[in-house]
Amino acid sequence: MKKTFLILGAVVIFMASFSKADLTKEKAVASIATKNTHAVFQVSPGEKLINKSDCLGCHNKTNKIIGPAYVDVAKKYANNEKNINYLADKIIKGGTGVWGTMPMTAHATLKKEDAKLMAKYILSLKK
């Protein structure tokens, strides 16, 4: 009986020694992955607001859906305060005619500052 407990104890210690090494290695890999992820996937406040809103139902970053692609809007308008205010007003009030006959839905409950952050993000996509 003593031999069984001794062997069982040795096996448990042996197994535990491997799991600690693996956990340390996993933590190091996870730490590196987390550091790299933060460097690659930084999202601007304007992009966060767009992702939380209904904008993505009609717009896409690179492709026209119902409304224009964000990169196309960025190509059309210079990145300056006048255009940021103009686009923020368009986001809040909606409109039609600039990009075709399909009207853009108004977002009257959106704060002006949030709409400006969205417009800044869109205009930052200009290449």
C-alpha positions in Angstrom: 0.0 0.0 0.0 2.8 2.4 0.9 4.5 1.6 -2.5 1.3 2.5 -4.3 1.0 5.9 -2.6 4.7 6.5 -3.2 4.4 5.7 -6.9 1.1 7.6 -7.2 2.7 10.7 -5.5 5.7 10.5 -7.8 3.5 10.4 -10.9 1.5 13.4 -9.6 4.6 15.4 -9.0 6.0 14.4 -12.4 2.8 15.4 -14.1 2.6 18.7 -12.2 6.1 19.7 -13.2 5.1 19.5 -16.9 1.9 21.5 -16.5 3.7 24.4 -14.8 6.2 24.6 -17.7 3.4 24.6 -20.2 1.4 27.2 -18.3 4.4 29.5 -18.2 5.0 29.0 -21.9 1.3 29.6 -22.6 1.3 32.8 -20.6 4.3 34.1 -22.4 2.7 33.4 -25.8 -0.5 35.0 -24.7 1.4 38.1 -23.5 3.2 38.4 -26.8 -0.1 37.9 -28.8 -1.8 40.5 -26.6 1.0 43.1 -27.1 0.9 42.5 -30.9 -2.9 42.7 -31.0 -2.9 46.1 -29.3 -0.4 47.5 -31.7 -2.3 46.2 -34.8 -5.9 46.8 -33.9 -6.2 50.3 -32.5 -9.6 51.7 -33.3 -10.3 55.4 -33.4 -13.2 56.8 -31.4 -15.0 57.7 -34.6 -14.7 54.1 -35.9 -16.0 52.8 -32.6 -19.1 55.0 -32.9 -19.7 53.9 -36.5 -19.4 50.3 -35.5 -22.0 50.7 -32.8 -24.4 52.6 -35.1 -26.6 51.6 -38.0 -24.1 53.1 -40.5 -22.7 49.7 -41.6 -26.1 48.8 -43.0 -25.6 51.2 -45.9 -21.9 52.0 -45.9 -18.7 50.0 -46.0 -15.1 51.2 -45.6 -14.0 50.2 -49.1 -17.1 49.1 -51.1 -20.3 50.9 -52.1 -23.4 49.3 -50.6 -26.4 51.5 -50.6 -24.4 54.6 -49.7 -20.9 55.4 -50.8 -17.8 53.7 -49.4 -16.0 55.7 -46.7 -12.8 55.8 -48.8 -14.8 57.4 -51.6 -16.2 60.1 -49.2 -12.6 60.7 -48.1 -11.5 61.1 -51.7 -14.2 63.7 -52.4 -13.7 65.9 -49.3 -10.6 67.5 -48.0 -9.8 66.7 -44.3 -10.5 70.2 -42.8 -12.8 71.6 -40.2 -15.3 73.0 -42.7 -15.9 69.5 -44.3 -15.9 67.8 -40.9 -18.7 70.1 -39.8 -20.5 69.6 -43.2 -20.4 65.8 -43.0 -21.3 65.8 -39.3 -24.4 67.8 -40.2 -25.2 65.4 -43.0 -24.9 62.5 -40.6 -27.3 64.1 -38.2 -29.8 65.6 -40.6 -29.6 63.1 -43.4 -29.9 64.1 -47.0 -30.0 63.1 -50.7 -28.6 64.1 -54.0 -24.9 64.2 -53.4 -24.3 60.4 -54.0 -27.4 59.6 -55.9 -31.2 59.5 -55.4 -31.2 57.2 -52.3 -31.7 59.4 -49.2 -29.5 59.0 -46.2 -31.4 58.5 -43.0 -31.2 61.2 -40.4 -29.6 60.5 -37.0 -31.2 63.3 -35.0 -30.4 61.8 -31.6 -26.6 61.7 -32.4 -24.6 64.3 -30.6 -22.7 66.8 -32.8 -19.4 65.9 -31.2 -19.9 62.2 -31.9 -20.9 63.0 -35.6 -17.7 65.0 -35.9 -15.6 62.1 -34.6 -17.2 59.9 -37.2 -16.6 62.4 -39.9 -12.9 62.8 -38.8 -12.5 59.0 -39.0 -14.0 58.9 -42.5 -11.8 61.7 -43.8 -8.7 60.1 -42.2 -9.1 57.2 -44.7 -7.9 59.4 -47.6 -4.9 57.9 -49.3 
